[in-house]
Amino acid sequence: MQRRILGGTGISVSEYALGAMMLGAFGNTDHADCVRIVHRALDAGINFVDTADIYSAGESEEIVGKALKGRRDDVVLASKFFNPMGRDANHGGASRRWIVRAVEDSLRRLDTDHLDLYQVHRPDPTTDIDETLSALSDLVRSGKVRAIGTSTFPAEQIVEAQWTAERRGHVRFRTEQPPYSMLARGVENAVLPTAQRHGIGVLTWGPLSAGWLSGRDLSASSRAALETRKFDLSLPENARKAEAVRALSEVASDAGLTLPHLATAFVRAHPAVTSVIIGPRTLDQLESLLDGADITLDADVLDRIDAIVPPGTDLNRADNYYLPPAVSDPALRRR
């Protein structure tokens, strides 16, 4: 497993990061099996584990904490905050009030005294970024957090945060964690270039595009999940994705690769990307993804992918997973 430096921090991380979203009620409820998945990833050379407080309402963090007993010092451990962790409106967001509570909860569940990376899971339109950076800077200076980052932030908010940190003397965000796949390439327009310009490490998630690039049969007869809107092939955006998947499968076959291996190698090939987060639910899924860890795509293969899904294109805008309030809230568009 090759290593790269995380956003100028000097921290060496593997090109694959183990995403823990599927460990727990969201995916695999067998804690012993989840621990085996974490251990197998570490044994394969993955030294970077990413989780979040919201994953299975804290259960994922608890599982990761169990799995890392005796191995914590060799692991770069990341978690995230922002999403609501209860019915109270103050039990979420990016305010100082919540951050100081959320980090203690995560540290307790993970059974550790520090996080190597602590990330804002989504932009918080109700909190001044100066407030958020001030609280996170205090965590870094206290030793509870080593570095800070963002997830699914648009380019303009990444720049604003960098500017605010410089002007106000705060610790700056060192990483961004955007969705990125062969079907969702919108971050190539501004997010990835912005990260490169500011020396920000990029940890991509969703390389298999929520299962679209898993190589599984997408026919309605094979997956009950196709009854949901995410996989409803009668929708134009999903029909576009299905057509692209068929074409990309041919590219993979011609290159002698599986579709998941083509998908992960594509994301890893972008020069802005530091680490690709893989989120297996089972040990078999992990083993399959590990088999493609060293694959490098040549220019001809990358050109064929570009011809199917042009650079900077999201076939379904919803795959960006973030719409700013100015777009999503109709009240903000009316006088």
Secondary structure, 3 states (H helix, E strand, C coil): CCEEECCCCCCEEECEEEECCCECCCCECCHHHHHHHHHHHHHCCCCEEECCCCHHHHHHHHHHHHHCCCCHHHCEEEEEECCCCCCCCCCCCCCHHHHHHHHHHHHHHHCCCCECEEEECCCCCCCCHHHHHHHHHHHHHHCCECCEEEECCCHHHHHHHHHHHHHHCCCCCCEEECECCCCECHHHCCHHHHHHHCCCEEEEECCCHHHCCCCCCCCCCCCHHHHCHHHCCCCHHHHHHHHHHHHHHHHHHHCCCCHHHHHHHHHHHCCCEEEEEECCCCHHHHHHHHCCCCCCCCHHHHHHHHHHCCCCCECCHHHHCCCCHHHHCHHHHCC
